[in-house]
Amino acid sequence: VQQALAQAGLGTGGGGHRLTPGPGRGRAGIDAGGEGMRLDPVQEELGQLAESFDIMAEEIEARETRIVEADRALTRANRALAVLSAGNRVMLRASDEQSLLDDMCRVIVERGGYPIAWVGYLEASETIRPVAHFGVEVADLDPRCLTVDATRSGDAAPGAALRAGSAALFRVAPDKAPLACMAAADCQAALA
């Protein structure tokens, strides 16, 4: 290949034609040396090959991106099904509410791969009382997670979910301080 490129004047120092990346060049970097310059048949063929390789490389990259995205979606679905299946077994075997809650938190962490799971009950005083947990100690829960009051909880997922009456997601962002329990567990998002 090096020899063919040198013969075609496309190697380093060969007549201004090169196979290195640069402005206005494809991935193969073919530079025809300016407008109006006619390439000899070998150079033209190499240019066409390089263009074909660029197109193939782009198609391969796009296909690999789709495969990676599909694999991630499949992994998430399998994880959800594993938690659902284990949760169903826990419900069948639970002898009381507390053991059900404790075991569900354990299953979510162990089978689902989540770092933290906890359950809290809403009290009349707008506080959320933790009743079961796994992967985190109650003392480590961020105080913003233990209230429904918007001024104290901000957009922490538990309070936001209870205020809205639907699921809420809390994501760590550069302008948003992570919840203490999330920071300790290196979590980037919390769902309630």
C-alpha positions in Angstrom: 0.0 0.0 0.0 2.8 2.4 0.9 4.5 1.7 -2.4 1.3 2.2 -4.4 0.7 5.5 -2.6 4.2 6.6 -3.2 3.9 5.8 -6.9 0.7 7.7 -7.1 2.3 10.7 -5.4 0.0 10.3 -2.4 2.6 9.5 0.2 4.3 12.1 2.4 6.1 14.8 0.4 4.7 13.4 -2.9 3.4 16.2 -5.1 1.0 17.7 -2.5 -1.4 14.7 -2.5 -1.7 12.9 0.9 -3.8 10.5 2.8 -3.9 12.5 6.0 -6.8 14.2 7.6 -7.2 17.9 7.0 -9.7 20.6 6.3 -12.0 19.8 3.4 -11.0 16.2 3.3 -12.9 13.0 4.1 -11.7 10.5 6.6 -9.2 9.2 4.1 -7.9 12.8 3.7 -7.5 12.8 -0.1 -6.5 16.2 -1.3 -6.6 16.7 -5.1 -4.3 19.7 -4.8 -6.8 22.4 -5.9 -9.5 23.1 -8.4 -9.0 22.3 -12.0 -6.2 19.8 -11.3 -6.7 16.5 -13.1 -5.8 13.4 -11.2 -4.2 10.5 -13.1 -6.2 7.3 -13.2 -4.4 5.7 -10.2 -5.0 8.8 -8.1 -8.6 9.0 -9.2 -9.2 5.3 -8.4 -7.6 5.8 -4.9 -9.8 8.8 -4.4 -12.9 6.8 -5.2 -11.7 4.0 -2.9 -11.1 6.4 -0.1 -14.6 8.0 -0.6 -16.1 4.5 -0.6 -14.2 3.7 2.6 -15.5 6.9 4.2 -19.1 6.0 3.4 -18.6 2.5 4.7 -17.0 3.8 7.9 -19.9 6.2 8.5 -22.4 3.4 7.9 -20.5 1.1 10.3 -20.4 3.8 13.0 -24.1 4.5 12.6 -24.9 0.7 12.8 -22.7 0.3 15.9 -24.4 3.2 17.6 -27.8 1.6 16.9 -26.5 -1.7 18.2 -25.1 -0.2 21.4 -28.4 1.7 22.0 -30.5 -1.4 21.5 -28.2 -3.4 23.8 -28.7 -0.7 26.5 -32.4 -0.8 26.1 -32.4 -4.6 26.3 -30.3 -4.6 29.4 -32.7 -2.1 31.1 -35.7 -4.3 30.1 -34.0 -7.4 31.4 -33.1 -5.7 34.6 -36.7 -4.5 35.1 -38.0 -8.0 34.3 -35.6 -9.6 36.8 -36.8 -7.1 39.5 -40.4 -7.7 38.6 -40.0 -11.5 38.8 -38.1 -11.4 42.1 -40.7 -8.9 43.5 -43.5 -11.2 42.6 -41.8 -14.0 44.5 -41.3 -11.7 47.5 -45.0 -10.8 47.5 -46.0 -14.5 47.4 -43.8 -15.3 50.3 -44.3 -12.2 52.5 -45.8 -13.0 55.9 -46.4 -9.3 56.9 -46.1 -5.8 55.5 -42.7 -5.0 57.0 -41.1 -8.1 55.7 -42.6 -7.4 52.3 -41.2 -3.8 52.2 -37.8 -4.9 53.5 -37.5 -7.7 51.0 -38.7 -5.5 48.1 -36.0 -2.9 48.8 -33.4 -5.8 49.0 -34.6 -7.2 45.6 -34.5 -3.8 43.9 -30.8 -3.4 45.0 -29.6 -7.0 44.6 -31.5 -8.0 41.4 -32.0 -4.6 39.9 -28.5 -3.4 40.4 -29.7 -0.1 41.9 -27.5 1.3 44.7 -30.3 2.4 47.0 -34.0 1.5 47.6 -36.2 2.8 50.4 -39.9 3.2 51.2 -41.4 6.0 53.2 -44.9 6.7 54.4 -46.4 10.2 54.2 -47.3 11.5 57.7 -49.9 14.1 58.5 -47.2 16.7 59.3 -46.0 16.5 55.6 -43.0 14.5 56.6 -42.0 11.2 55.0 -41.2 8.5 57.5 -38.8 5.8 56.2 -40.1 2.4 57.0 -37.8 0.1 54.9 -34.5 0.5 53.2 -31.6 -1.3 51.6 -28.3 0.0 50.4 -28.6 3.1 52.6 -29.0 3.8 56.3 -32.0 6.0 57.3 -29.6 8.4 58.9 -27.9 8.9 55.5 -31.1 10.0 53.7 -31.0 13.6 52.6 -33.5 15.7 54.7 -34.9 17.0 51.3 -36.2 13.5 50.7 -38.1 13.4 54.0 -40.7 16.1 53.4 -43.4 17.0 51.0 -43.0 20.8 51.6 -41.8 22.3 48.4 -39.7 25.0 50.1 -37.7 22.4 52.0 -37.6 19.5 49.5 -37.2 21.5 46.3 -37.3 19.1 43.4 -36.2 16.0 45.4 -38.0 13.0 43.9 -40.0 11.8 47.0 -41.6 15.2 47.8 -42.2 16.0 44.1 -43.8 12.6 43.5 -46.2 13.0 46.4 -47.1 16.6 45.5 -47.8 15.6 41.9 -49.5 12.3 42.6 -47.2 10.6 40.0 -43.7 9.4 39.5 -40.9 12.0 39.8 -37.3 11.9 38.6 -34.4 13.8 40.2 -31.2 14.1 38.2 -27.9 15.4 39.3 -26.9 18.5 37.3 -24.1 21.0 37.4 -26.4 23.6 38.8 -28.2 21.3 41.3 -26.6 19.9 44.5 -27.0 16.1 44.6 -29.0 14.6 47.4 -26.7 13.4 50.2 -27.7 9.8 49.9 -27.2 10.0 46.1 -23.7 11.5 46.5 -22.7 8.8 49.0 -23.9 6.0 46.6 -22.5 7.8 43.5 -26.0 8.0 41.9 -26.9 10.4 39.1 -30.7 10.0 39.3 -33.4 9.1 41.7 -36.9 8.0 40.9 -39.9 8.1 43.3 
